[in-house]
Amino acid sequence: MNIVLDDPSLRATLDEINEPELRELLSRLADRAKAVGLWQVTCIALVEPGDSAEALGDLLGFDPIVGPLGDPDGEFLAWWDRLEYHRTEAVFELLHTIGTEFAYILLVKNSGPDRSGLVALCRKHCAT
């Protein structure tokens, strides 16, 4: 999982991405956060097919499959503010805000193994 918190980590992540469409999407999201003055309070994570739910939980502070208020044995409560599928990039974008300023943007690749279970969750809840 690549985590983007500032300009140096953005540059490093962009250098590692081979897909031009995904690189453009990441650049566009960072530019939007900068344009509205929220770059310092935005964390963008590029979730790779092999990333685990545990790694995502460490980043978010909760199990992404259950959610921060969820009950593993009960009804699922969507924890994101927005879920969108970018067809050209084959990536799900989840926006999760914390309070009034901080935001996580998760870019979840819709390919390969789904170790985290997040792709299946996105497919189930995203209106594509």
MODELLER restraints for C-alpha pairs under 7 A, 6 or more apart:
rsr = mdl.restraints
at = mdl.atoms
rsr.add(forms.Gaussian(group=physical.xy_distance, feature=features.Distance(at['CA:1:A'], at['CA:45:A']), mean=6.68, stdev=0.5))
rsr.add(forms.Gaussian(group=physical.xy_distance, feature=features.Distance(at['CA:1:A'], at['CA:46:A']), mean=5.64, stdev=0.5))
rsr.add(forms.Gaussian(group=physical.xy_distance, feature=features.Distance(at['CA:1:A'], at['CA:47:A']), mean=5.02, stdev=0.5))
rsr.add(forms.Gaussian(group=physical.xy_distance, feature=features.Distance(at['CA:1:A'], at['CA:48:A']), mean=5.63, stdev=0.5))
rsr.add(forms.Gaussian(group=physical.xy_distance, feature=features.Distance(at['CA:1:A'], at['CA:51:A']), mean=6.28, stdev=0.5))
rsr.add(forms.Gaussian(group=physical.xy_distance, feature=features.Distance(at['CA:2:A'], at['CA:13:A']), mean=6.46, stdev=0.5))
rsr.add(forms.Gaussian(group=physical.xy_distance, feature=features.Distance(at['CA:2:A'], at['CA:45:A']), mean=5.66, stdev=0.5))
rsr.add(forms.Gaussian(group=physical.xy_distance, feature=features.Distance(at['CA:2:A'], at['CA:46:A']), mean=5.12, stdev=0.5))
rsr.add(forms.Gaussian(group=physical.xy_distance, feature=features.Distance(at['CA:2:A'], at['CA:47:A']), mean=6.96, stdev=0.5))
rsr.add(forms.Gaussian(group=physical.xy_distance, feature=features.Distance(at['CA:3:A'], at['CA:43:A']), mean=6.98, stdev=0.5))
rsr.add(forms.Gaussian(group=physical.xy_distance, feature=features.Distance(at['CA:3:A'], at['CA:44:A']), mean=5.88, stdev=0.5))
rsr.add(forms.Gaussian(group=physical.xy_distance, feature=features.Distance(at['CA:3:A'], at['CA:45:A']), mean=4.47, stdev=0.5))
rsr.add(forms.Gaussian(group=physical.xy_distance, feature=features.Distance(at['CA:3:A'], at['CA:46:A']), mean=6.46, stdev=0.5))
rsr.add(forms.Gaussian(group=physical.xy_distance, feature=features.Distance(at['CA:4:A'], at['CA:10:A']), mean=5.28, stdev=0.5))
rsr.add(forms.Gaussian(group=physical.xy_distance, feature=features.Distance(at['CA:4:A'], at['CA:43:A']), mean=5.79, stdev=0.5))
rsr.add(forms.Gaussian(group=physical.xy_distance, feature=features.Distance(at['CA:4:A'], at['CA:44:A']), mean=4.98, stdev=0.5))
rsr.add(forms.Gaussian(group=physical.xy_distance, feature=features.Distance(at['CA:4:A'], at['CA:45:A']), mean=6.10, stdev=0.5))
rsr.add(forms.Gaussian(group=physical.xy_distance, feature=features.Distance(at['CA:5:A'], at['CA:42:A']), mean=6.63, stdev=0.5))
rsr.add(forms.Gaussian(group=physical.xy_distance, feature=features.Distance(at['CA:5:A'], at['CA:43:A']), mean=5.10, stdev=0.5))
rsr.add(forms.Gaussian(group=physical.xy_distance, feature=features.Distance(at['CA:5:A'], at['CA:44:A']), mean=6.72, stdev=0.5))
rsr.add(forms.Gaussian(group=physical.xy_distance, feature=features.Distance(at['CA:14:A'], at['CA:23:A']), mean=5.86, stdev=0.5))
rsr.add(forms.Gaussian(group=physical.xy_distance, feature=features.Distance(at['CA:17:A'], at['CA:23:A']), mean=6.17, stdev=0.5))
rsr.add(forms.Gaussian(group=physical.xy_distance, feature=features.Distance(at['CA:21:A'], at['CA:88:A']), mean=6.87, stdev=0.5))
rsr.add(forms.Gaussian(group=physical.xy_distance, feature=features.Distance(at['CA:21:A'], at['CA:89:A']), mean=5.37, stdev=0.5))
rsr.add(forms.Gaussian(group=physical.xy_distance, feature=features.Distance(at['CA:22:A'], at['CA:89:A']), mean=5.35, stdev=0.5))
rsr.add(forms.Gaussian(group=physical.xy_distance, feature=features.Distance(at['CA:30:A'], at['CA:39:A']), mean=6.97, stdev=0.5))
rsr.add(forms.Gaussian(group=physical.xy_distance, feature=features.Distance(at['CA:33:A'], at['CA:39:A']), mean=4.78, stdev=0.5))
rsr.add(forms.Gaussian(group=physical.xy_distance, feature=features.Distance(at['CA:41:A'], at['CA:101:A']), mean=6.55, stdev=0.5))
rsr.add(forms.Gaussian(group=physical.xy_distance, feature=features.Distance(at['CA:41:A'], at['CA:102:A']), mean=4.75, stdev=0.5))
rsr.add(forms.Gaussian(group=physical.xy_distance, feature=features.Distance(at['CA:41:A'], at['CA:103:A']), mean=6.50, stdev=0.5))
rsr.add(forms.Gaussian(group=physical.xy_distance, feature=features.Distance(at['CA:42:A'], at['CA:102:A']), mean=5.77, stdev=0.5))
rsr.add(forms.Gaussian(group=physical.xy_distance, feature=features.Distance(at['CA:42:A'], at['CA:103:A']), mean=4.92, stdev=0.5))
rsr.add(forms.Gaussian(group=physical.xy_distance, feature=features.Distance(at['CA:42:A'], at['CA:104:A']), mean=5.98, stdev=0.5))
rsr.add(forms.Gaussian(group=physical.xy_distance, feature=features.Distance(at['CA:43:A'], at['CA:103:A']), mean=6.27, stdev=0.5))
rsr.add(forms.Gaussian(group=physical.xy_distance, feature=features.Distance(at['CA:43:A'], at['CA:104:A']), mean=4.85, stdev=0.5))
rsr.add(forms.Gaussian(group=physical.xy_distance, feature=features.Distance(at['CA:43:A'], at['CA:105:A']), mean=6.21, stdev=0.5))
rsr.add(forms.Gaussian(group=physical.xy_distance, feature=features.Distance(at['CA:44:A'], at['CA:104:A']), mean=5.82, stdev=0.5))
rsr.add(forms.Gaussian(group=physical.xy_distance, feature=features.Distance(at['CA:44:A'], at['CA:105:A']), mean=4.64, stdev=0.5))
rsr.add(forms.Gaussian(group=physical.xy_distance, feature=features.Distance(at['CA:44:A'], at['CA:106:A']), mean=5.85, stdev=0.5))
rsr.add(forms.Gaussian(group=physical.xy_distance, feature=features.Distance(at['CA:45:A'], at['CA:105:A']), mean=6.26, stdev=0.5))
rsr.add(forms.Gaussian(group=physical.xy_distance, feature=features.Distance(at['CA:45:A'], at['CA:106:A']), mean=4.88, stdev=0.5))
rsr.add(forms.Gaussian(group=physical.xy_distance, feature=features.Distance(at['CA:45:A'], at['CA:107:A']), mean=6.12, stdev=0.5))
rsr.add(forms.Gaussian(group=physical.xy_distance, feature=features.Distance(at['CA:46:A'], at['CA:106:A']), mean=6.07, stdev=0.5))
rsr.add(forms.Gaussian(group=physical.xy_distance, feature=features.Distance(at['CA:46:A'], at['CA:107:A']), mean=4.82, stdev=0.5))
rsr.add(forms.Gaussian(group=physical.xy_distance, feature=features.Distance(at['CA:46:A'], at['CA:108:A']), mean=6.27, stdev=0.5))
rsr.add(forms.Gaussian(group=physical.xy_distance, feature=features.Distance(at['CA:47:A'], at['CA:106:A']), mean=6.72, stdev=0.5))
rsr.add(forms.Gaussian(group=physical.xy_distance, feature=features.Distance(at['CA:47:A'], at['CA:107:A']), mean=5.84, stdev=0.5))
rsr.add(forms.Gaussian(group=physical.xy_distance, feature=features.Distance(at['CA:47:A'], at['CA:108:A']), mean=4.81, stdev=0.5))
rsr.add(forms.Gaussian(group=physical.xy_distance, feature=features.Distance(at['CA:47:A'], at['CA:109:A']), mean=6.45, stdev=0.5))
rsr.add(forms.Gaussian(group=physical.xy_distance, feature=features.Distance(at['CA:48:A'], at['CA:108:A']), mean=6.68, stdev=0.5))
rsr.add(forms.Gaussian(group=physical.xy_distance, feature=features.Distance(at['CA:48:A'], at['CA:109:A']), mean=6.07, stdev=0.5))
rsr.add(forms.Gaussian(group=physical.xy_distance, feature=features.Distance(at['CA:49:A'], at['CA:109:A']), mean=6.44, stdev=0.5))
rsr.add(forms.Gaussian(group=physical.xy_distance, feature=features.Distance(at['CA:49:A'], at['CA:111:A']), mean=6.51, stdev=0.5))
rsr.add(forms.Gaussian(group=physical.xy_distance, feature=features.Distance(at['CA:49:A'], at['CA:112:A']), mean=5.32, stdev=0.5))
rsr.add(forms.Gaussian(group=physical.xy_distance, feature=features.Distance(at['CA:49:A'], at['CA:113:A']), mean=5.16, stdev=0.5))
rsr.add(forms.Gaussian(group=physical.xy_distance, feature=features.Distance(at['CA:49:A'], at['CA:114:A']), mean=5.37, stdev=0.5))
rsr.add(forms.Gaussian(group=physical.xy_distance, feature=features.Distance(at['CA:49:A'], at['CA:115:A']), mean=6.62, stdev=0.5))
rsr.add(forms.Gaussian(group=physical.xy_distance, feature=features.Distance(at['CA:50:A'], at['CA:113:A']), mean=6.12, stdev=0.5))
rsr.add(forms.Gaussian(group=physical.xy_distance, feature=features.Distance(at['CA:50:A'], at['CA:114:A']), mean=6.57, stdev=0.5))
rsr.add(forms.Gaussian(group=physical.xy_distance, feature=features.Distance(at['CA:50:A'], at['CA:115:A']), mean=5.56, stdev=0.5))
rsr.add(forms.Gaussian(group=physical.xy_distance, feature=features.Distance(at['CA:51:A'], at['CA:115:A']), mean=5.99, stdev=0.5))
rsr.add(forms.Gaussian(group=physical.xy_distance, feature=features.Distance(at['CA:51:A'], at['CA:116:A']), mean=5.98, stdev=0.5))
rsr.add(forms.Gaussian(group=physical.xy_distance, feature=features.Distance(at['CA:52:A'], at['CA:115:A']), mean=5.16, stdev=0.5))
rsr.add(forms.Gaussian(group=physical.xy_distance, feature=features.Distance(at['CA:52:A'], at['CA:116:A']), mean=4.30, stdev=0.5))
rsr.add(forms.Gaussian(group=physical.xy_distance, feature=features.Distance(at['CA:53:A'], at['CA:63:A']), mean=6.79, stdev=0.5))
rsr.add(forms.Gaussian(group=physical.xy_distance, feature=features.Distance(at['CA:53:A'], at['CA:64:A']), mean=6.82, stdev=0.5))
rsr.add(forms.Gaussian(group=physical.xy_distance, feature=features.Distance(at['CA:53:A'], at['CA:115:A']), mean=6.93, stdev=0.5))
rsr.add(forms.Gaussian(group=physical.xy_distance, feature=features.Distance(at['CA:53:A'], at['CA:116:A']), mean=3.98, stdev=0.5))
rsr.add(forms.Gaussian(group=physical.xy_distance, feature=features.Distance(at['CA:53:A'], at['CA:117:A']), mean=6.85, stdev=0.5))
rsr.add(forms.Gaussian(group=physical.xy_distance, feature=features.Distance(at['CA:56:A'], at['CA:64:A']), mean=6.84, stdev=0.5))
rsr.add(forms.Gaussian(group=physical.xy_distance, feature=features.Distance(at['CA:57:A'], at['CA:63:A']), mean=4.72, stdev=0.5))
rsr.add(forms.Gaussian(group=physical.xy_distance, feature=features.Distance(at['CA:57:A'], at['CA:64:A']), mean=6.22, stdev=0.5))
rsr.add(forms.Gaussian(group=physical.xy_distance, feature=features.Distance(at['CA:62:A'], at['CA:68:A']), mean=5.36, stdev=0.5))
rsr.add(forms.Gaussian(group=physical.xy_distance, feature=features.Distance(at['CA:65:A'], at['CA:117:A']), mean=6.82, stdev=0.5))
rsr.add(forms.Gaussian(group=physical.xy_distance, feature=features.Distance(at['CA:65:A'], at['CA:118:A']), mean=6.69, stdev=0.5))
rsr.add(forms.Gaussian(group=physical.xy_distance, feature=features.Distance(at['CA:66:A'], at['CA:72:A']), mean=5.71, stdev=0.5))
rsr.add(forms.Gaussian(group=physical.xy_distance, feature=features.Distance(at['CA:66:A'], at['CA:76:A']), mean=6.64, stdev=0.5))
rsr.add(forms.Gaussian(group=physical.xy_distance, feature=features.Distance(at['CA:67:A'], at['CA:77:A']), mean=6.77, stdev=0.5))
rsr.add(forms.Gaussian(group=physical.xy_distance, feature=features.Distance(at['CA:67:A'], at['CA:79:A']), mean=5.69, stdev=0.5))
rsr.add(forms.Gaussian(group=physical.xy_distance, feature=features.Distance(at['CA:68:A'], at['CA:79:A']), mean=6.93, stdev=0.5))
rsr.add(forms.Gaussian(group=physical.xy_distance, feature=features.Distance(at['CA:70:A'], at['CA:76:A']), mean=6.03, stdev=0.5))
rsr.add(forms.Gaussian(group=physical.xy_distance, feature=features.Distance(at['CA:70:A'], at['CA:77:A']), mean=5.93, stdev=0.5))
rsr.add(forms.Gaussian(group=physical.xy_distance, feature=features.Distance(at['CA:80:A'], at['CA:94:A']), mean=6.29, stdev=0.5))
rsr.add(forms.Gaussian(group=physical.xy_distance, feature=features.Distance(at['CA:80:A'], at['CA:95:A']), mean=5.73, stdev=0.5))
rsr.add(forms.Gaussian(group=physical.xy_distance, feature=features.Distance(at['CA:80:A'], at['CA:96:A']), mean=4.61, stdev=0.5))
rsr.add(forms.Gaussian(group=physical.xy_distance, feature=features.Distance(at['CA:81:A'], at['CA:95:A']), mean=5.52, stdev=0.5))
rsr.add(forms.Gaussian(group=physical.xy_distance, feature=features.Distance(at['CA:81:A'], at['CA:96:A']), mean=5.32, stdev=0.5))
rsr.add(forms.Gaussian(group=physical.xy_distance, feature=features.Distance(at['CA:81:A'], at['CA:97:A']), mean=6.79, stdev=0.5))
rsr.add(forms.Gaussian(group=physical.xy_distance, feature=features.Distance(at['CA:82:A'], at['CA:94:A']), mean=5.69, stdev=0.5))
rsr.add(forms.Gaussian(group=physical.xy_distance, feature=features.Distance(at['CA:82:A'], at['CA:95:A']), mean=5.09, stdev=0.5))
rsr.add(forms.Gaussian(group=physical.xy_distance, feature=features.Distance(at['CA:83:A'], at['CA:92:A']), mean=6.99, stdev=0.5))
rsr.add(forms.Gaussian(group=physical.xy_distance, feature=features.Distance(at['CA:83:A'], at['CA:93:A']), mean=5.68, stdev=0.5))
rsr.add(forms.Gaussian(group=physical.xy_distance, feature=features.Distance(at['CA:83:A'], at['CA:94:A']), mean=4.63, stdev=0.5))
rsr.add(forms.Gaussian(group=physical.xy_distance, feature=features.Distance(at['CA:83:A'], at['CA:95:A']), mean=6.58, stdev=0.5))
rsr.add(forms.Gaussian(group=physical.xy_distance, feature=features.Distance(at['CA:83:A'], at['CA:126:A']), mean=6.18, stdev=0.5))
rsr.add(forms.Gaussian(group=physical.xy_distance, feature=features.Distance(at['CA:84:A'], at['CA:92:A']), mean=5.72, stdev=0.5))
rsr.add(forms.Gaussian(group=physical.xy_distance, feature=features.Distance(at['CA:84:A'], at['CA:93:A']), mean=5.18, stdev=0.5))
rsr.add(forms.Gaussian(group=physical.xy_distance, feature=features.Distance(at['CA:84:A'], at['CA:94:A']), mean=6.64, stdev=0.5))
rsr.add(forms.Gaussian(group=physical.xy_distance, feature=features.Distance(at['CA:84:A'], at['CA:126:A']), mean=6.51, stdev=0.5))
rsr.add(forms.Gaussian(group=physical.xy_distance, feature=features.Distance(at['CA:85:A'], at['CA:91:A']), mean=5.97, stdev=0.5))
rsr.add(forms.Gaussian(group=physical.xy_distance, feature=features.Distance(at['CA:85:A'], at['CA:92:A']), mean=4.44, stdev=0.5))
rsr.add(forms.Gaussian(group=physical.xy_distance, feature=features.Distance(at['CA:85:A'], at['CA:93:A']), mean=6.18, stdev=0.5))
rsr.add(forms.Gaussian(group=physical.xy_distance, feature=features.Distance(at['CA:85:A'], at['CA:128:A']), mean=6.41, stdev=0.5))
rsr.add(forms.Gaussian(group=physical.xy_distance, feature=features.Distance(at['CA:86:A'], at['CA:92:A']), mean=6.11, stdev=0.5))
rsr.add(forms.Gaussian(group=physical.xy_distance, feature=features.Distance(at['CA:90:A'], at['CA:109:A']), mean=6.30, stdev=0.5))
rsr.add(forms.Gaussian(group=physical.xy_distance, feature=features.Distance(at['CA:90:A'], at['CA:110:A']), mean=5.54, stdev=0.5))
rsr.add(forms.Gaussian(group=physical.xy_distance, feature=features.Distance(at['CA:91:A'], at['CA:107:A']), mean=6.11, stdev=0.5))
rsr.add(forms.Gaussian(group=physical.xy_distance, feature=features.Distance(at['CA:91:A'], at['CA:108:A']), mean=5.36, stdev=0.5))
rsr.add(forms.Gaussian(group=physical.xy_distance, feature=features.Distance(at['CA:91:A'], at['CA:109:A']), mean=4.56, stdev=0.5))
rsr.add(forms.Gaussian(group=physical.xy_distance, feature=features.Distance(at['CA:91:A'], at['CA:110:A']), mean=5.41, stdev=0.5))
rsr.add(forms.Gaussian(group=physical.xy_distance, feature=features.Distance(at['CA:92:A'], at['CA:107:A']), mean=5.66, stdev=0.5))
rsr.add(forms.Gaussian(group=physical.xy_distance, feature=features.Distance(at['CA:92:A'], at['CA:108:A']), mean=4.96, stdev=0.5))
rsr.add(forms.Gaussian(group=physical.xy_distance, feature=features.Distance(at['CA:92:A'], at['CA:109:A']), mean=6.45, stdev=0.5))
rsr.add(forms.Gaussian(group=physical.xy_distance, feature=features.Distance(at['CA:92:A'], at['CA:110:A']), mean=6.84, stdev=0.5))
rsr.add(forms.Gaussian(group=physical.xy_distance, feature=features.Distance(at['CA:92:A'], at['CA:122:A']), mean=6.91, stdev=0.5))
rsr.add(forms.Gaussian(group=physical.xy_distance, feature=features.Distance(at['CA:93:A'], at['CA:105:A']), mean=6.73, stdev=0.5))
rsr.add(forms.Gaussian(group=physical.xy_distance, feature=features.Distance(at['CA:93:A'], at['CA:106:A']), mean=5.64, stdev=0.5))
rsr.add(forms.Gaussian(group=physical.xy_distance, feature=features.Distance(at['CA:93:A'], at['CA:107:A']), mean=4.76, stdev=0.5))
rsr.add(forms.Gaussian(group=physical.xy_distance, feature=features.Distance(at['CA:93:A'], at['CA:108:A']), mean=6.40, stdev=0.5))
rsr.add(forms.Gaussian(group=physical.xy_distance, feature=features.Distance(at['CA:94:A'], at['CA:105:A']), mean=5.64, stdev=0.5))
rsr.add(forms.Gaussian(group=physical.xy_distance, feature=features.Distance(at['CA:94:A'], at['CA:106:A']), mean=5.05, stdev=0.5))
rsr.add(forms.Gaussian(group=physical.xy_distance, feature=features.Distance(at['CA:94:A'], at['CA:107:A']), mean=6.63, stdev=0.5))
rsr.add(forms.Gaussian(group=physical.xy_distance, feature=features.Distance(at['CA:95:A'], at['CA:103:A']), mean=6.90, stdev=0.5))
rsr.add(forms.Gaussian(group=physical.xy_distance, feature=features.Distance(at['CA:95:A'], at['CA:104:A']), mean=5.85, stdev=0.5))
rsr.add(forms.Gaussian(group=physical.xy_distance, feature=features.Distance(at['CA:95:A'], at['CA:105:A']), mean=4.67, stdev=0.5))
rsr.add(forms.Gaussian(group=physical.xy_distance, feature=features.Distance(at['CA:95:A'], at['CA:106:A']), mean=6.54, stdev=0.5))
rsr.add(forms.Gaussian(group=physical.xy_distance, feature=features.Distance(at['CA:96:A'], at['CA:103:A']), mean=5.64, stdev=0.5))
rsr.add(forms.Gaussian(group=physical.xy_distance, feature=features.Distance(at['CA:96:A'], at['CA:104:A']), mean=5.11, stdev=0.5))
rsr.add(forms.Gaussian(group=physical.xy_distance, feature=features.Distance(at['CA:96:A'], at['CA:105:A']), mean=6.44, stdev=0.5))
rsr.add(forms.Gaussian(group=physical.xy_distance, feature=features.Distance(at['CA:97:A'], at['CA:103:A']), mean=4.18, stdev=0.5))
rsr.add(forms.Gaussian(group=physical.xy_distance, feature=features.Distance(at['CA:97:A'], at['CA:104:A']), mean=6.19, stdev=0.5))
rsr.add(forms.Gaussian(group=physical.xy_distance, feature=features.Distance(at['CA:108:A'], at['CA:119:A']), mean=6.81, stdev=0.5))
rsr.add(forms.Gaussian(group=physical.xy_distance, feature=features.Distance(at['CA:110:A'], at['CA:119:A']), mean=6.19, stdev=0.5))
